[in-house]
Amino acid sequence: MAGNNSSEIRVAGTGRILVGNLNAPLPEAFSDTPAADWGSEWTDLGYTSTDGVTFSKKDKLDPVETWQSISPARFVYADRDLTLKFSMLQFNEDTLPFFLGGSGSDIRRGSAGSDIVQFDVPDGPTFDERALGLEFTDGTAVTYRFVIPRGQVTATDDIKLARKAAAMLGVTFTALSPGDGQFLPSEAVRASGGRTPLASD
């Protein structure tokens, strides 16, 4: 609603990022056990940096110029980029393939009882399309969830290995069109114990 309402100001106090296979079912409830809400087809990527997540939407509009006016007569949508940028702090069999590309089949384990795990980086480009979920809380009363049903990592940051700082796996995840009649992200909000249904952005 219009007007000043401090309860509608959002601070992402803490949150998490999850990945799933394409068409992974969206969580339909807000319970006291969020992990159960997401289901077994979603994987929590673990610790991320204190920068959190940078959510970006960029539209490219091409002007329609006319002879009769120096101002555009209208604009035509030419492109839309919806991206999430974040840095993962954990190095494991879930985060490395997500960062470097590939799948579980590129991971090789040692013999029984061995703690050696080898990840073979794919030799050529692979289309590693995933679903991505973002969940954050603002206190105990408000929980936000964003789901991108189809997308891919399109950019990665350099990994800095140093003595005074944790190494990070920084990625930019770009949404892809999920199909006819569907939307790029879905949003669900729980506030003050109530619930609003999934809304499309």
N, C-alpha and C positions, 0 to 999 in steps of 0.2 A: 504494500500500500504506500501511497505517497506520504510525505512528511518525515519528520525526524523520528527515528526509531533505533536506539542504540542496540537493541537486541538483534538487529539485522546486520550489524557489523561483524565481519568474519575474520578470525585469526586462526590460521591452521596450526594449532598447538602441536599436534603430533599426527603422523600419518604413515601410510605404507603403500607400496606399489606391488601389484600382482600381474602376472602374465598367464595366459591360458591359450589353448588351441582355438583356432577359428570356430565360431559358433558355440563357444563355451557358454553354458547357461548363466544368465545374469542373476545375481542375488535378489531374492524377492522379499526378504524380511530383514528387520533390524532386531536382532536378538542380543542377549548378553554374551554370546560367544560368536564374534564376527567371523572367525575362521570357518565355523560351520555354515554361516550364511553364504560364503563364497563357494563352498563345495570343493570336492577333490580334484576338479579339473583346473583349478587355479593354483598357482605357485607364488608364494610370497618371496620377493627378491631380497628381503632382509634390510640391513642397515643402509641408509643413504645419508649423504652429507647434510649439514645443517642448512644448506641453501634451499632444501626442499625441492619443489617442482616448479618450473617455469612453464606456465600454460600460455600458449601464443596462438592467436588466430589472425591471419593476414589475408586480406582480399585484394585482388588486382582488378581494377576497373578500367576498361578502355573507353575513352570518350568518343562519342559520335559527333564529329565536326560538321558544320554546315557552312555554305557560302554566305548565308544570310546573317550569321551572327558570329561574333568572336568567342562567345561562350559555348560550351558543349550543349547540344540539344538534349542529350541523355547519356547515360552510361550503360555499358554492357559488361556483365560479369565475365571475366576471362579466366580467373584462377582463384583457388582458395587453398590455403595451407593451414592445417590445424596440427600443432606440434606440442609435445611435452618433452621438456629437457630436464634431466636429473643425473646425479652421479651415485653409483652404487659403491659401497665400501667393502662388500664381501666378495671373495674370489672362490667360486665353487662351480659345480657342474650345471647349475642353473644360470648363473650370471655370465660366465665366460662365453657360452654359446650365444647368449642374447647379445653380448657386446661384439663378438668377433664374427657372428654368423655361423650357421651350422645347426646341428640337432643332436639328440641323445646318441644317435648312432656313431657320431664322431668321437665319442668318449670311450676310452679303453681302460679297463681295470686290470690290476695285477692278479696274480694267482690268489687262491683262497687264503685269507689271513693277511694279505698284503694291503698296505695303506697307500699304494701307488696308484694314481689316477692320471691318465694321459689324454689330453685333448688335441686332436688333429685338426688344425685350422683348414677349412676347405680351400682347395687349390684355385677354384674358380668362383665367380659370383653365384650366390644362391639367393633365392627369394624366400626369406624366412618371415612369412607373414604370421602375426600373432594377434591375439586380443589382449588389451591392456586395461587394467583396473586401477583406479586411484581412490583411496579412502583417507579422509582426515577428520579429526574431531576438534571441536572448539568447546573446551570444557567437557562437562558430562551430559549436557542436554542436546548438543547439536552434532550430527554426523553427516558428512557429505560423501557421496560416492559418484565418481565419473567412470564410465566404461566406454572404451573405444573398441567396437567389435571386430575391427579389421584395420591393421596397420603394420608398419615395419620400421626398424631402426634405419634411418637414412644418413646419420652422421655420428661420428664418435670423436671424443676428445683424446688428446695425447695422454698416455699413462706416465706419470712422473714417479720414479722410484727414488726416494730420498730418505735420509735418516730422521728428519725432523717432521715428517708429515706422512699420513696414511695414503697409500696408493688408492686411486679412485678410477672407476670405470664410468666415464661420462658418456651419455648417449642422448641423441635426439630422436624421438619416436614420432613418426608422421602418420596421421590417419588416412586411410584409403576408403573409398566409397564402398559401403557394405552391400549395395545392390539397390534395385528399383524400389522406391517407396520407403526406404529406410534412411536413417540419419547418421551422421558421423559419430557424435558422442551421445550417450544417454546419461541422465543425471537423476539421482535420487537423494532426498534430503529427509532427515529426521530431526525435528526441533521440539524441544520441551516435551519429549515423550510422545509427540504426535508423529504422523508420517504423511508424506506426500508421495504420490505415485511417480514412477519414472517419467521424466519429462525430456523432450528432445530439444537440442540446442540448434 
